[in-house]
């Protein structure tokens, strides 16, 4: 009996150039969409500011009310939203790639609850009351929790943590830290108020100092993510195939977890728990980019930033003269998305 062996022909150079042009065009389109949401973010609010006044405030401020609103409130808020959206979008794509689970999000590494616990502890023990003070504790708590999850995931394994052990360790650490945080806030009214506002997730009231505090961590995380993308492409073929191709699986996972920790830890510490963003964005980017993480990661970052700013604008419009926190808007949008995702496809077997 003869066996027919099908050989796949490599794509032609013309086909590769067409695909590359299409991806660059989509990237440019996403930059344009982000630019539109930036304009909406700095013009729409409890006090509408015409685009001409925004330009005047940015180029030749004279101290008018609109100048103060734009420069002191809208621009820093928009900058924080851009950074947090990019960070959570890229972190979500990395998390789903490393766990091979379409329902995974950055919070699976325990960063959210780690940040919450450290912030509440700093308020109760050290008396920290300023956002600019306890954001550092939130970032430290997120980093420590992620390292703990990664260490637990390595127990019993010779080749580093696997998607299963990472998910189990993250779930256990998150539940433990959430229980501790809940116990602490019940004993301190001030910690309860801060935790309640932080848990909702918001980019309101964040000044330029917050931008400069989280920017180095997000920049480092993005660099690690770009370095991790080729290895993650190889890892998506399976660990055995990746090792056969000479890929260092342990190093690839370590770099990926470090990138996720820096990106999600910085954004969570600055903005609170922004639910569903890291889950939704990769699913919106993947039909545009395909499975190649070298394109999926930048697409996810741009979509994440645009989605976060758009959700923030919606929150300002629907509750005038007040506003809904952006975390609430994302939850209202993300919950139906999550349900539809579960109904549309089966979870990936790990």
Beta strands, then each sheet from edge to edge (+ up, - down):
end
